[in-house]
Amino acid sequence: MEEMIAMVFELIYSCLSMAWSVLPIIGMWLVFEKAGDKGWKAVIPFYNMYTMLKLGEKKKYWGLYLCGCIIYIIAASVLVIYLMWIL
């Protein structure tokens, strides 16, 4: 009986997680269409960033600033893994 209750909670949690993951995609899709662009561009990770910069009439080097945070996350992850390996 306890396993059945755990399975139901896991199913509910999985459905809510998937819905929570899809909501930003739907929002970006609607933003792109309202701006007069195609909505499918919101699904492609780096292309949507490029398109948003183009729609906002920003310079190309703003994309480098946005990629800087990705480089920071990768560097921090490598550092944490290295420190865990040493310890």
Backbone bond lengths (Angstrom), bond angles and torsions (degrees), N, CA, C in turn:
res aa  C-N    CA-C-N  psi(-1)  N-CA   C-N-CA  omega(-1)  CA-C   N-CA-C  phi
1 M - - - 1.450 - - 1.540 111.19 -
2 E 1.327 115.83 -41.75 1.459 119.84 179.90 1.526 111.16 -65.21
3 E 1.339 115.58 -35.34 1.468 119.32 178.15 1.528 110.94 -65.04
4 M 1.331 116.55 -36.95 1.464 121.05 179.43 1.529 110.47 -66.28
5 I 1.321 117.38 -42.11 1.466 121.21 178.47 1.522 109.87 -64.79
6 A 1.328 117.42 -40.94 1.457 121.45 178.60 1.529 110.71 -63.82
7 M 1.320 117.13 -38.64 1.466 120.57 178.62 1.524 111.07 -66.03
8 V 1.333 117.12 -39.21 1.465 120.35 179.20 1.527 110.21 -65.03
9 F 1.330 117.24 -44.72 1.461 120.34 178.41 1.528 111.32 -63.78
10 E 1.316 116.69 -38.18 1.465 120.53 178.43 1.526 110.96 -66.02
11 L 1.321 117.12 -39.01 1.460 121.27 177.34 1.522 110.98 -64.94
12 I 1.333 116.92 -43.88 1.464 120.79 178.55 1.524 110.03 -62.91
13 Y 1.325 117.13 -44.80 1.460 121.54 179.64 1.524 111.01 -62.39
14 S 1.321 117.29 -41.01 1.467 120.57 179.75 1.522 111.34 -64.81
15 C 1.323 116.78 -42.37 1.469 120.13 179.15 1.521 111.11 -64.82
16 L 1.335 117.80 -42.02 1.459 120.83 178.47 1.522 111.46 -66.18
17 S 1.332 117.30 -37.57 1.464 120.76 178.62 1.521 111.02 -64.87
18 M 1.321 116.59 -42.39 1.461 119.38 179.19 1.518 110.65 -66.67
19 A 1.327 117.81 -39.74 1.461 120.44 178.16 1.525 110.11 -64.21
20 W 1.321 117.37 -41.08 1.455 121.82 179.88 1.526 110.81 -65.69
21 S 1.321 117.78 -29.63 1.460 121.83 178.43 1.526 111.76 -77.70
22 V 1.310 117.92 -29.58 1.459 121.93 -176.20 1.532 111.57 -83.26
23 L 1.321 118.19 -26.93 1.462 120.89 -177.01 1.532 114.02 -58.12
24 P 1.341 120.61 -44.54 1.469 118.26 177.18 1.525 113.69 -63.29
25 I 1.317 117.21 -33.37 1.463 120.53 178.16 1.519 110.14 -65.74
26 I 1.325 116.55 -42.84 1.467 120.16 178.32 1.523 110.38 -63.80
27 G 1.326 116.52 -42.08 1.458 120.24 179.45 1.523 112.55 -62.44
28 M 1.335 116.19 -45.32 1.470 119.61 178.57 1.530 110.53 -64.59
29 W 1.319 116.41 -39.80 1.461 120.98 178.90 1.532 109.86 -57.77
30 L 1.342 116.93 -46.01 1.456 120.92 -179.45 1.529 112.09 -67.15
31 V 1.336 116.90 -36.44 1.465 120.42 177.27 1.528 110.33 -63.51
32 F 1.311 116.29 -44.14 1.465 120.04 -179.59 1.524 110.82 -63.33
33 E 1.327 116.83 -42.89 1.463 119.42 -179.49 1.528 111.29 -67.63
34 K 1.331 116.86 -37.70 1.458 119.34 179.03 1.524 111.15 -67.27
35 A 1.326 117.07 -30.37 1.460 121.09 178.16 1.520 112.00 -79.21
36 G 1.331 117.60 -4.00 1.458 120.85 177.52 1.519 113.79 91.72
37 D 1.327 116.82 17.01 1.463 120.33 179.44 1.529 108.66 -112.50
38 K 1.312 116.96 172.91 1.460 120.85 179.95 1.528 110.21 -77.61
39 G 1.325 117.29 138.44 1.459 122.04 -175.71 1.514 114.63 -70.84
40 W 1.325 118.07 -26.69 1.464 120.33 -177.26 1.522 111.57 -65.56
41 K 1.324 117.49 -19.06 1.457 120.05 179.68 1.524 112.04 -67.01
42 A 1.315 117.76 -17.39 1.463 121.66 179.91 1.519 111.98 -73.64
43 V 1.304 118.24 -18.50 1.461 121.84 -174.75 1.528 112.26 -85.13
44 I 1.319 118.24 -26.86 1.463 122.21 -176.87 1.525 109.09 -84.50
45 P 1.342 118.70 119.87 1.462 121.95 -167.20 1.523 116.91 -54.07
46 F 1.308 120.88 -59.87 1.456 120.07 -174.60 1.530 111.75 -86.10
47 Y 1.321 116.00 -24.13 1.465 119.35 177.90 1.525 110.86 -68.89
48 N 1.350 117.71 -33.80 1.462 119.17 178.43 1.526 110.86 -68.10
49 M 1.323 117.31 -33.51 1.457 120.39 176.32 1.534 109.76 -65.53
50 Y 1.313 116.89 -45.03 1.472 121.72 178.34 1.528 110.28 -60.97
51 T 1.327 117.05 -43.66 1.458 121.03 -178.87 1.526 111.25 -67.02
52 M 1.334 117.49 -38.82 1.467 120.27 177.65 1.524 110.67 -64.01
53 L 1.328 117.46 -39.39 1.460 120.29 177.27 1.527 110.87 -65.53
54 K 1.325 115.87 -37.22 1.461 120.00 178.71 1.533 110.74 -68.67
55 L 1.332 116.65 -41.70 1.465 120.03 179.35 1.527 111.11 -67.12
56 G 1.325 116.84 -34.19 1.451 120.94 178.99 1.514 113.61 -83.66
57 E 1.325 116.31 3.07 1.463 122.87 179.66 1.527 112.09 55.36
58 K 1.315 116.26 42.83 1.465 121.95 177.04 1.523 109.36 -95.75
59 K 1.306 115.94 162.14 1.466 121.60 179.17 1.530 109.85 -72.60
60 K 1.321 115.65 159.95 1.473 120.62 -177.84 1.526 112.37 -65.86
61 Y 1.337 117.83 -31.93 1.455 119.35 -176.22 1.524 112.80 -69.67
62 W 1.330 118.58 -11.51 1.464 120.45 174.45 1.528 110.09 -63.02
63 G 1.310 117.25 -29.80 1.462 121.13 176.62 1.515 111.71 -62.85
64 L 1.332 116.40 -34.90 1.467 119.58 176.50 1.522 111.12 -66.03
65 Y 1.331 116.35 -38.07 1.464 119.39 177.11 1.524 111.07 -62.34
66 L 1.327 116.10 -40.73 1.457 119.82 179.95 1.524 111.73 -69.59
67 C 1.335 117.41 -33.53 1.458 121.04 177.30 1.524 111.22 -72.71
68 G 1.331 116.54 -21.67 1.459 120.27 178.90 1.509 112.45 -59.90
69 C 1.326 117.49 -37.61 1.462 119.46 179.62 1.530 110.53 -69.02
70 I 1.309 117.97 -32.12 1.466 120.73 177.25 1.525 109.50 -66.92
71 I 1.324 116.77 -41.57 1.464 120.63 177.80 1.522 110.06 -62.72
72 Y 1.334 117.16 -39.75 1.459 121.37 178.08 1.530 110.87 -62.19
73 I 1.311 117.16 -44.55 1.474 120.72 -179.80 1.525 110.19 -62.62
74 I 1.320 117.79 -42.58 1.463 121.00 179.25 1.523 110.32 -64.19
75 A 1.343 116.75 -44.18 1.463 120.10 -179.53 1.525 110.96 -64.20
76 A 1.318 117.62 -41.55 1.465 120.71 178.83 1.524 110.57 -65.14
77 S 1.314 117.78 -38.81 1.465 120.97 178.69 1.523 111.12 -64.82
78 V 1.335 116.56 -43.10 1.459 120.54 178.46 1.528 110.02 -62.54
79 L 1.323 117.42 -41.23 1.457 121.32 178.94 1.520 111.39 -62.99
80 V 1.322 117.70 -44.43 1.470 121.16 179.12 1.517 110.62 -63.31
81 I 1.330 117.69 -43.71 1.464 120.18 178.97 1.530 110.91 -63.85
82 Y 1.323 116.83 -40.14 1.459 120.96 178.74 1.523 110.67 -63.90
83 L 1.332 117.05 -44.10 1.464 120.43 179.19 1.530 111.84 -65.24
84 M 1.323 116.74 -36.90 1.466 120.06 177.43 1.524 110.06 -67.40
85 W 1.328 117.65 -34.47 1.467 121.16 -179.30 1.524 110.51 -69.94
86 I 1.350 116.07 -37.52 1.476 119.86 179.72 1.534 110.43 -66.87
87 L 1.326 116.17 -43.74 1.454 120.26 -177.27 1.507 110.07 -75.32
